[in-house]
Amino acid sequence: MTQVIDLKTELAQFTGSEHLYFNPLYRRLNYTDGIKYFAERAGAYWLLDIIGTEFHPKTTGENPKWDYFLSITMKVKDSKAQVKVTDGNDTTFTTKSISYTDCPEGEWHFYLTDNVLMLASEY
């Protein structure tokens, strides 16, 4: 539990970003310093892969299927995760179950807008 509390406290320090990063496999999706820190500390670069290949493409192009703004919540418990993607209000676009993760337990919130993935505190 201490690991979760420490990570949540550390992530709360991110209120903006000095840099934007991207994965060469999906260059159109950028992410912030806070997301990079989360992915490194939580061992969750796999989440960036899911967002970059499954969620982000549905917000771009001539006929996007989803809104340009996504709220992404990941709940981790008992080494399993549930990822929920919404419009930030009452519309759920999708949910995805992850059968195993070593990501710290807890609820983690992210936003994706204008091709940038960020922590909720960085919005």
MDTraj code that builds the backbone (N, CA, C; nanometers):
import mdtraj as md
import numpy as np

residues = "MET THR GLN VAL ILE ASP LEU LYS THR GLU LEU ALA GLN PHE THR GLY SER GLU HIS LEU TYR PHE ASN PRO LEU TYR ARG ARG LEU ASN TYR THR ASP GLY ILE LYS TYR PHE ALA GLU ARG ALA GLY ALA TYR TRP LEU LEU ASP ILE ILE GLY THR GLU PHE HIS PRO LYS THR THR GLY GLU ASN PRO LYS TRP ASP TYR PHE LEU SER ILE THR MET LYS VAL LYS ASP SER LYS ALA GLN VAL LYS VAL THR ASP GLY ASN ASP THR THR PHE THR THR LYS SER ILE SER TYR THR ASP CYS PRO GLU GLY GLU TRP HIS PHE TYR LEU THR ASP ASN VAL LEU MET LEU ALA SER GLU TYR".split()
xyz = np.array([
    [0.0818, -0.1198, 0.0000],
    [0.0000, 0.0000, 0.0000],
    [0.0864, 0.1265, 0.0000],
    [0.2011, 0.1210, 0.0671],
    [0.2898, 0.2365, 0.0707],
    [0.3355, 0.2745, -0.0688],
    [0.3616, 0.1749, -0.1528],
    [0.4050, 0.2017, -0.2898],
    [0.2992, 0.2829, -0.3647],
    [0.1709, 0.2498, -0.3460],
    [0.0622, 0.3212, -0.4127],
    [0.0544, 0.4642, -0.3619],
    [0.0599, 0.4812, -0.2306],
    [0.0509, 0.6153, -0.1717],
    [0.1679, 0.7001, -0.2196],
    [0.2880, 0.6438, -0.2192],
    [0.4045, 0.7181, -0.2653],
    [0.3898, 0.7585, -0.4115],
    [0.3473, 0.6663, -0.4971],
    [0.3330, 0.6975, -0.6385],
    [0.2250, 0.8027, -0.6601],
    [0.1134, 0.7923, -0.5905],
    [0.0088, 0.8939, -0.6046],
    [0.0599, 1.0314, -0.5606],
    [0.1361, 1.0354, -0.4522],
    [0.1937, 1.1611, -0.4046],
    [0.2931, 1.2159, -0.5059],
    [0.3767, 1.1282, -0.5604],
    [0.4750, 1.1710, -0.6600],
    [0.4057, 1.2236, -0.7856],
    [0.3005, 1.1567, -0.8301],
    [0.2301, 1.1989, -0.9515],
    [0.1584, 1.3322, -0.9327],
    [0.1153, 1.3601, -0.8101],
    [0.0457, 1.4862, -0.7827],
    [0.1373, 1.6070, -0.8055],
    [0.2675, 1.5851, -0.8073],
    [0.3633, 1.6937, -0.8305],
    [0.3641, 1.7399, -0.9766],
    [0.3099, 1.6579, -1.0651],
    [0.3092, 1.6923, -1.2077],
    [0.1857, 1.7758, -1.2392],
    [0.2081, 1.9033, -1.2698],
    [0.0971, 1.9933, -1.3015],
    [0.1136, 2.0560, -1.4389],
    [0.2110, 2.0132, -1.5103],
    [0.2382, 2.0598, -1.6459],
    [0.3500, 1.9723, -1.6990],
    [0.3957, 2.0024, -1.8179],
    [0.5019, 1.9212, -1.8751],
    [0.5988, 2.0084, -1.9525],
    [0.7264, 1.9826, -1.9336],
    [0.8289, 2.0551, -2.0074],
    [0.8623, 1.9867, -2.1389],
    [0.8324, 1.8567, -2.1478],
    [0.8660, 1.7788, -2.2665],
    [0.7461, 1.6970, -2.3129],
    [0.7472, 1.6627, -2.4393],
    [0.6524, 1.5661, -2.4930],
    [0.7333, 1.4509, -2.5508],
    [0.6850, 1.3310, -2.5291],
    [0.7515, 1.2093, -2.5747],
    [0.6589, 1.1358, -2.6700],
    [0.7137, 1.0414, -2.7456],
    [0.6308, 0.9576, -2.8315],
    [0.7011, 0.8254, -2.8529],
    [0.6237, 0.7275, -2.8937],
    [0.6758, 0.5964, -2.9305],
    [0.6899, 0.5972, -3.0827],
    [0.8026, 0.5538, -3.1370],
    [0.8196, 0.5550, -3.2826],
    [0.7150, 0.4728, -3.3581],
    [0.6479, 0.3804, -3.2902],
    [0.5460, 0.2990, -3.3575],
    [0.4160, 0.3757, -3.3792],
    [0.3895, 0.4751, -3.2983],
    [0.2702, 0.5579, -3.3159],
    [0.3064, 0.7023, -3.2802],
    [0.3707, 0.7667, -3.3752],
    [0.4277, 0.8998, -3.3561],
    [0.3246, 1.0094, -3.3313],
    [0.2020, 0.9889, -3.3708],
    [0.1023, 1.0962, -3.3572],
    [0.0544, 1.1120, -3.2130],
    [0.0804, 1.0130, -3.1284],
    [0.0404, 1.0209, -2.9878],
    [0.1607, 1.0659, -2.9060],
    [0.1477, 1.1815, -2.8437],
    [0.2521, 1.2321, -2.7545],
    [0.2098, 1.2073, -2.6104],
    [0.3066, 1.2051, -2.5206],
    [0.2738, 1.1946, -2.3791],
    [0.3681, 1.2819, -2.2971],
    [0.3235, 1.3169, -2.1799],
    [0.3885, 1.4178, -2.0963],
    [0.4920, 1.3566, -2.0022],
    [0.5612, 1.4465, -1.9307],
    [0.6576, 1.4045, -1.8286],
    [0.5913, 1.3159, -1.7232],
    [0.4701, 1.3521, -1.6827],
    [0.3995, 1.2745, -1.5800],
    [0.3656, 1.1343, -1.6265],
    [0.3234, 1.1210, -1.7512],
    [0.2924, 0.9889, -1.8066],
    [0.4199, 0.9061, -1.8169],
    [0.5278, 0.9673, -1.8600],
    [0.6556, 0.8956, -1.8687],
    [0.6961, 0.8454, -1.7302],
    [0.6828, 0.9305, -1.6300],
    [0.7170, 0.8935, -1.4933],
    [0.6291, 0.7777, -1.4453],
    [0.4986, 0.7884, -1.4707],
    [0.4071, 0.6810, -1.4310],
    [0.4446, 0.5496, -1.4987],
    [0.4676, 0.5531, -1.6292],
    [0.4995, 0.4307, -1.7034],
    [0.6281, 0.3661, -1.6517],
    [0.7263, 0.4484, -1.6187],
    [0.8519, 0.3943, -1.5660],
    [0.8346, 0.3369, -1.4262],
    [0.7726, 0.4137, -1.3363],
    [0.7592, 0.3710, -1.1966],
    [0.6611, 0.2556, -1.1788],
    [0.5549, 0.2544, -1.2595],
    [0.4515, 0.1519, -1.2447],
    [0.4763, 0.0323, -1.3367],
    [0.5780, 0.0409, -1.4200],
    [0.6020, -0.0667, -1.5162],
    [0.4852, -0.0797, -1.6125],
    [0.4362, 0.0336, -1.6602],
    [0.3117, 0.0333, -1.7372],
    [0.3265, 0.0903, -1.8781],
    [0.4406, 0.0673, -1.9405],
    [0.4513, 0.1084, -2.0808],
    [0.3517, 0.0308, -2.1675],
    [0.3092, -0.0844, -2.1216],
    [0.2076, -0.1625, -2.1930],
    [0.0779, -0.0821, -2.2056],
    [0.0465, -0.0010, -2.1057],
    [-0.0751, 0.0808, -2.1125],
    [-0.0629, 0.1843, -2.2249],
    [0.0554, 0.2419, -2.2417],
    [0.0761, 0.3375, -2.3511],
    [0.0586, 0.2681, -2.4855],
    [0.1030, 0.1429, -2.4941],
    [0.0840, 0.0667, -2.6181],
    [-0.0643, 0.0467, -2.6486],
    [-0.1412, 0.0123, -2.5474],
    [-0.2861, -0.0068, -2.5663],
    [-0.3518, 0.1243, -2.6092],
    [-0.3187, 0.2316, -2.5402],
    [-0.3774, 0.3615, -2.5732],
    [-0.3358, 0.4032, -2.7145],
    [-0.2091, 0.3830, -2.7481],
    [-0.1588, 0.4242, -2.8784],
    [-0.2127, 0.3436, -2.9952],
    [-0.2422, 0.2163, -2.9717],
    [-0.2868, 0.1313, -3.0821],
    [-0.4376, 0.1080, -3.0859],
    [-0.5046, 0.1159, -2.9706],
    [-0.6470, 0.0847, -2.9667],
    [-0.7376, 0.2056, -2.9443],
    [-0.6972, 0.2993, -2.8605],
    [-0.7854, 0.4102, -2.8247],
    [-0.7597, 0.5352, -2.9085],
    [-0.6364, 0.5777, -2.9156],
    [-0.6020, 0.7019, -2.9862],
    [-0.6472, 0.7028, -3.1323],
    [-0.6290, 0.5943, -3.2081],
    [-0.6708, 0.5989, -3.3491],
    [-0.8199, 0.6287, -3.3692],
    [-0.9016, 0.6019, -3.2693],
    [-1.0457, 0.6257, -3.2824],
    [-1.0832, 0.7720, -3.2592],
    [-0.9849, 0.8550, -3.2237],
    [-1.0117, 0.9975, -3.2002],
    [-0.9591, 1.0843, -3.3126],
    [-0.8957, 1.0238, -3.4124],
    [-0.8302, 1.1011, -3.5177],
    [-0.8864, 1.0654, -3.6549],
    [-0.8396, 1.1345, -3.7561],
    [-0.8822, 1.1069, -3.8927],
    [-1.0018, 1.1913, -3.9328],
    [-1.0505, 1.1671, -4.0534],
    [-1.1629, 1.2452, -4.1059],
    [-1.2937, 1.2140, -4.0356],
    [-1.3143, 1.0894, -3.9982],
    [-1.4387, 1.0489, -3.9320],
    [-1.4079, 0.9772, -3.8004],
    [-1.3663, 1.0524, -3.6993],
    [-1.3340, 0.9868, -3.5725],
    [-1.4573, 0.9200, -3.5121],
    [-1.4357, 0.8046, -3.4528],
    [-1.5454, 0.7302, -3.3902],
    [-1.5762, 0.7824, -3.2495],
    [-1.4758, 0.8403, -3.1850],
    [-1.4921, 0.8909, -3.0490],
    [-1.4603, 1.0396, -3.0459],
    [-1.4924, 1.1028, -2.9327],
    [-1.4597, 1.2442, -2.9129],
    [-1.3091, 1.2652, -2.9160],
    [-1.2689, 1.3896, -2.9374],
    [-1.1269, 1.4236, -2.9346],
    [-1.0726, 1.4222, -2.7921],
    [-1.1610, 1.4261, -2.6916],
    [-1.1208, 1.4234, -2.5507],
    [-1.1604, 1.2897, -2.4905],
    [-1.0645, 1.2191, -2.4323],
    [-1.0932, 1.0935, -2.3645],
    [-1.0479, 1.1014, -2.2196],
    [-1.1295, 1.0472, -2.1331],
    [-1.0927, 1.0268, -1.9938],
    [-1.0685, 0.8768, -1.9784],
    [-0.9508, 0.8410, -1.9323],
    [-0.9128, 0.7001, -1.9212],
    [-0.8865, 0.6698, -1.7744],
    [-0.9581, 0.5727, -1.7214],
    [-0.9411, 0.5317, -1.5827],
    [-0.8981, 0.3862, -1.5804],
    [-0.7939, 0.3592, -1.5041],
    [-0.7488, 0.2220, -1.4871],
    [-0.7575, 0.1872, -1.3388],
    [-0.8339, 0.0830, -1.3095],
    [-0.8451, 0.0332, -1.1726],
    [-0.7675, -0.0974, -1.1644],
    [-0.6740, -0.1030, -1.0709],
    [-0.5901, -0.2218, -1.0538],
    [-0.6172, -0.2818, -0.9171],
    [-0.6452, -0.4120, -0.9168],
    [-0.6676, -0.4844, -0.7918],
    [-0.6332, -0.6310, -0.8150],
    [-0.5653, -0.6908, -0.7194],
    [-0.5299, -0.8330, -0.7257],
    [-0.4561, -0.8675, -0.8553],
    [-0.3645, -0.7823, -0.8966],
    [-0.2819, -0.8023, -1.0168],
    [-0.3623, -0.8062, -1.1464],
    [-0.4834, -0.7518, -1.1440],
    [-0.5668, -0.7406, -1.2637],
    [-0.6058, -0.5947, -1.2805],
    [-0.6331, -0.5568, -1.4040],
    [-0.6705, -0.4175, -1.4298],
    [-0.7947, -0.4105, -1.5166],
    [-0.8706, -0.3061, -1.4940],
    [-0.9870, -0.2742, -1.5757],
    [-0.9659, -0.1319, -1.6258],
    [-0.9619, -0.1155, -1.7574],
    [-0.9418, 0.0159, -1.8178],
    [-1.0750, 0.0601, -1.8778],
    [-1.1168, 0.1807, -1.8426],
    [-1.2432, 0.2349, -1.8917],
    [-1.2160, 0.3669, -1.9631],
    [-1.2709, 0.3804, -2.0830],
    [-1.2522, 0.5010, -2.1638],
    [-1.3874, 0.5694, -2.1797],
    [-1.3949, 0.6960, -2.1399],
    [-1.5198, 0.7718, -2.1490],
    [-1.4935, 0.9073, -2.2136],
    [-1.6019, 0.9815, -2.2320],
    [-1.5901, 1.1182, -2.2821],
    [-1.5697, 1.2178, -2.1677],
    [-1.5509, 1.1670, -2.0471],
    [-1.5349, 1.2525, -1.9300],
    [-1.6658, 1.2803, -1.8605],
    [-1.7747, 1.2372, -1.9222],
    [-1.9075, 1.2529, -1.8637],
    [-1.9700, 1.1143, -1.8494],
    [-2.0856, 1.0937, -1.9068],
    [-2.1576, 0.9682, -1.8879],
    [-2.1466, 0.8705, -2.0036],
    [-2.0739, 0.9053, -2.1082],
    [-2.0643, 0.8171, -2.2242],
    [-1.9384, 0.7310, -2.2142],
    [-1.9587, 0.5998, -2.2033],
    [-1.8471, 0.5057, -2.2020],
    [-1.8244, 0.4568, -2.3441],
    [-1.7014, 0.4713, -2.3917],
    [-1.6667, 0.4246, -2.5257],
    [-1.6267, 0.2776, -2.5248],
    [-1.5481, 0.2380, -2.4258],
    [-1.5053, 0.0985, -2.4179],
    [-1.4489, 0.0687, -2.2793],
    [-1.4421, -0.0596, -2.2489],
    [-1.3699, -0.1079, -2.1313],
    [-1.2815, -0.2224, -2.1778],
    [-1.1731, -0.2401, -2.1081],
    [-1.0792, -0.3460, -2.1433],
    [-1.0281, -0.4092, -2.0143],
    [-1.0317, -0.5408, -2.0091],
    [-0.9804, -0.6138, -1.8945],
    [-0.8383, -0.6595, -1.9221],
    [-0.7522, -0.6437, -1.8246],
    [-0.6139, -0.6883, -1.8318],
    [-0.6011, -0.8007, -1.7296],
    [-0.5677, -0.9194, -1.7754],
    [-0.5688, -1.0369, -1.6866],
    [-0.4531, -1.0399, -1.5886],
    [-0.3427, -0.9711, -1.6192],
    [-0.2323, -0.9652, -1.5244],
    [-0.1534, -0.8366, -1.5435],
    [-0.1200, -0.7733, -1.4311],
    [-0.0306, -0.6582, -1.4317],
    [0.0402, -0.6505, -1.2978],
    [0.1606, -0.5987, -1.2999],
    [0.2307, -0.5717, -1.1742],
    [0.2253, -0.4226, -1.1413],
    [0.1405, -0.3507, -1.2119],
    [0.1161, -0.2098, -1.1834],
    [0.0594, -0.1987, -1.0414],
    [0.0980, -0.0975, -0.9650],
    [0.0470, -0.0833, -0.8293],
    [-0.1058, -0.0747, -0.8244],
    [-0.1620, -0.1337, -0.7204],
    [-0.3073, -0.1283, -0.7032],
    [-0.3526, 0.0156, -0.6836],
    [-0.4746, 0.0403, -0.7250],
    [-0.5324, 0.1728, -0.7089],
    [-0.6082, 0.2132, -0.8330],
    [-0.6532, 0.3358, -0.8303],
    [-0.7254, 0.3921, -0.9439],
    [-0.6400, 0.5029, -1.0031],
    [-0.6142, 0.4935, -1.1332],
    [-0.5253, 0.5851, -1.2029],
    [-0.6031, 0.6559, -1.3133],
    [-0.5885, 0.7894, -1.3210],
    [-0.6669, 0.8700, -1.4144],
    [-0.5763, 0.9419, -1.5144],
    [-0.6187, 0.9377, -1.6392],
    [-0.5437, 0.9999, -1.7483],
    [-0.6418, 1.0691, -1.8423],
    [-0.5913, 1.1684, -1.9161],
    [-0.6693, 1.2342, -2.0195],
    [-0.5926, 1.2256, -2.1510],
    [-0.6675, 1.2133, -2.2578],
    [-0.6099, 1.2171, -2.3918],
    [-0.6870, 1.3218, -2.4712],
    [-0.6178, 1.4262, -2.5116],
    [-0.6794, 1.5307, -2.5911],
    [-0.5741, 1.5945, -2.6806],
    [-0.6144, 1.6335, -2.7993],
    [-0.5234, 1.6971, -2.8950],
    [-0.3961, 1.6145, -2.9155],
    [-0.4111, 1.4829, -2.9216],
    [-0.3000, 1.3894, -2.9453],
    [-0.1971, 1.3861, -2.8325],
    [-0.2355, 1.4312, -2.7125],
    [-0.1441, 1.4298, -2.5980],
    [-0.2097, 1.3531, -2.4825],
    [-0.1389, 1.2521, -2.4340],
    [-0.1814, 1.1763, -2.3161],
    [-0.1161, 1.2386, -2.1944],
    [-0.1956, 1.2651, -2.0921],
    [-0.1439, 1.3330, -1.9723],
    [-0.2106, 1.2790, -1.8471],
    [-0.1455, 1.3045, -1.7332],
    [-0.2077, 1.2766, -1.6045],
    [-0.3219, 1.3755, -1.5853],
    [-0.4195, 1.3392, -1.5039],
    [-0.5292, 1.4313, -1.4763],
    [-0.4777, 1.5614, -1.4157],
    [-0.3741, 1.5526, -1.3338],
    [-0.3178, 1.6737, -1.2702],
    [-0.2449, 1.7648, -1.3679],
    [-0.2121, 1.7127, -1.4872],
    [-0.1427, 1.7930, -1.5877],
    [-0.2387, 1.8633, -1.6831],
    [-0.3683, 1.8356, -1.6711],
    [-0.4663, 1.8928, -1.7630],
    [-0.4884, 2.0398, -1.7332],
])
top = md.Topology()
chain = top.add_chain()
for i, resn in enumerate(residues, 1):
    res = top.add_residue(resn, chain, resSeq=i)
    for name in ("N", "CA", "C"):
        top.add_atom(name, md.element.get_by_symbol(name[0]), res)
traj = md.Trajectory(xyz[None], top)
